[in-house]
Amino acid sequence: MEILLDTHVLLWHLTNNPRLSKSKSELIENANHKKYLSIVSLWEIAIKKSLGKLDIDIPLNKMIPKEIILLDITISHLEILQTLPFHHKDPFDRVIISQAISENLLLMSEDGNFSLYEIELI
């Protein structure tokens, strides 16, 4: 299984937040699955930290566990982004959704808006 983690899923995982279900935590911890994180998630975290909207003490360069692969943004991701319907306007979420579609990844998120898009969710 190949899984793209939404930003809040990574944050909940790193902080042992009980809002992340045990089954999702187990999927993240399972070495048999490839896990990805979008570079846009780190961008979102950096912006929210700088605005004082996020309080987390983990430096960005230490935020990604070694079992998680950082996914850069490519032109094919942006081409899909251009075609997405505007079910919601969060630019970070829209990039993550386009990456999941382009890379054929399962998307792990608790964001209810994601179910409005044609993606496979966990």
C-alpha positions as a printed NumPy array, in Angstrom:
array([[  0.   ,   0.   ,   0.   ],
       [  1.249,   3.494,  -0.867],
       [ -0.099,   6.282,   1.323],
       [  0.108,  10.06 ,   1.11 ],
       [ -0.287,  11.645,   4.543],
       [ -2.256,  14.856,   4.916],
       [ -0.51 ,  17.568,   6.936],
       [ -2.614,  17.147,  10.065],
       [ -2.112,  13.373,   9.985],
       [  1.667,  13.85 ,  10.162],
       [  1.313,  16.378,  12.99 ],
       [ -1.041,  14.11 ,  14.943],
       [  1.314,  11.17 ,  14.388],
       [  4.351,  13.118,  15.605],
       [  2.562,  14.411,  18.705],
       [  0.68 ,  11.18 ,  19.546],
       [ -2.581,  13.065,  19.225],
       [ -5.565,  10.813,  20.109],
       [ -7.509,  12.235,  17.137],
       [ -5.399,   9.926,  14.94 ],
       [ -7.043,   6.53 ,  15.193],
       [ -5.064,   3.51 ,  16.301],
       [ -5.687,   1.815,  12.94 ],
       [ -4.242,   4.794,  11.042],
       [ -1.249,   4.943,  13.374],
       [ -0.642,   1.267,  12.735],
       [ -0.743,   1.836,   8.96 ],
       [  1.831,   4.614,   9.313],
       [  4.056,   2.433,  11.51 ],
       [  3.752,  -0.609,   9.236],
       [  7.047,  -1.005,   7.356],
       [  5.265,  -2.909,   4.563],
       [  3.591,   0.308,   3.388],
       [  5.288,   3.172,   1.563],
       [  4.386,   6.494,   3.154],
       [  4.739,   9.879,   1.494],
       [  4.469,  13.46 ,   2.646],
       [  4.081,  16.357,   0.26 ],
       [  6.617,  19.171,   0.411],
       [  3.533,  21.41 ,   0.469],
       [  2.778,  20.054,   3.963],
       [  6.095,  21.406,   5.233],
       [  5.334,  24.694,   3.488],
       [  1.948,  24.812,   5.238],
       [  3.527,  24.038,   8.614],
       [  6.184,  26.727,   8.137],
       [  3.569,  29.347,   7.259],
       [  1.287,  28.413,  10.166],
       [  4.217,  28.44 ,  12.608],
       [  5.336,  31.87 ,  11.383],
       [  1.779,  33.226,  11.808],
       [  1.513,  31.791,  15.322],
       [ -1.309,  29.431,  14.274],
       [  0.69 ,  26.282,  15.026],
       [  2.742,  25.528,  18.097],
       [  5.082,  22.599,  17.543],
       [  8.673,  22.431,  18.746],
       [  9.961,  19.972,  16.143],
       [ 12.234,  21.697,  13.586],
       [ 11.194,  21.231,   9.946],
       [ 14.4  ,  19.352,   9.12 ],
       [ 13.59 ,  16.771,  11.833],
       [  9.854,  16.551,  11.202],
       [  9.835,  13.741,   8.647],
       [ 10.488,  10.28 ,  10.075],
       [ 12.984,   8.343,   7.957],
       [ 10.304,   5.885,   6.825],
       [  8.364,   8.694,   5.111],
       [  9.324,   9.792,   1.59 ],
       [  9.159,  13.506,   0.795],
       [  7.137,  14.101,  -2.378],
       [  8.137,  17.112,  -4.464],
       [  5.667,  19.023,  -6.621],
       [  5.875,  18.214, -10.33 ],
       [  4.331,  19.682, -13.455],
       [  1.992,  16.676, -13.736],
       [  0.69 ,  17.457, -10.231],
       [  0.02 ,  21.037, -11.289],
       [ -1.705,  19.942, -14.484],
       [ -4.153,  17.896, -12.413],
       [ -4.503,  20.77 ,  -9.942],
       [ -5.776,  22.977, -12.787],
       [ -8.605,  20.544, -13.479],
       [ -9.823,  19.971,  -9.908],
       [-13.291,  21.23 ,  -9.074],
       [-13.421,  23.895,  -6.366],
       [-15.129,  21.896,  -3.627],
       [-12.998,  23.953,  -1.276],
       [-10.264,  26.519,  -1.803],
       [ -7.435,  25.527,   0.541],
       [ -4.415,  25.646,  -1.813],
       [ -2.359,  23.2  ,   0.275],
       [ -5.139,  20.609,   0.268],
       [ -5.684,  21.033,  -3.446],
       [ -2.006,  20.307,  -4.188],
       [ -2.054,  17.251,  -1.905],
       [ -5.193,  15.967,  -3.652],
       [ -3.64 ,  16.487,  -7.087],
       [ -0.522,  14.606,  -5.979],
       [ -2.585,  11.672,  -4.7  ],
       [ -4.384,  11.501,  -8.033],
       [ -1.251,  11.885, -10.15 ],
       [  0.812,   9.363,  -8.185],
       [ -2.105,   6.956,  -7.629],
       [ -1.671,   7.113,  -3.847],
       [ -4.164,   6.451,  -1.094],
       [ -4.712,   9.651,   0.855],
       [ -4.857,   9.527,   4.641],
       [ -6.862,  12.447,   5.975],
       [ -9.671,  13.371,   8.339],
       [-10.695,  16.316,   6.152],
       [-14.325,  15.79 ,   5.134],
       [-13.875,  17.897,   1.992],
       [-11.479,  15.345,   0.538],
       [-14.315,  12.859,   0.004],
       [-15.781,  15.28 ,  -2.555],
       [-12.871,  14.508,  -4.899],
       [-12.289,  11.36 ,  -6.909],
       [ -9.549,   9.924,  -4.707],
       [ -9.143,   6.877,  -2.505],
       [ -9.168,   7.854,   1.151],
       [ -8.041,   6.141,   4.294]])
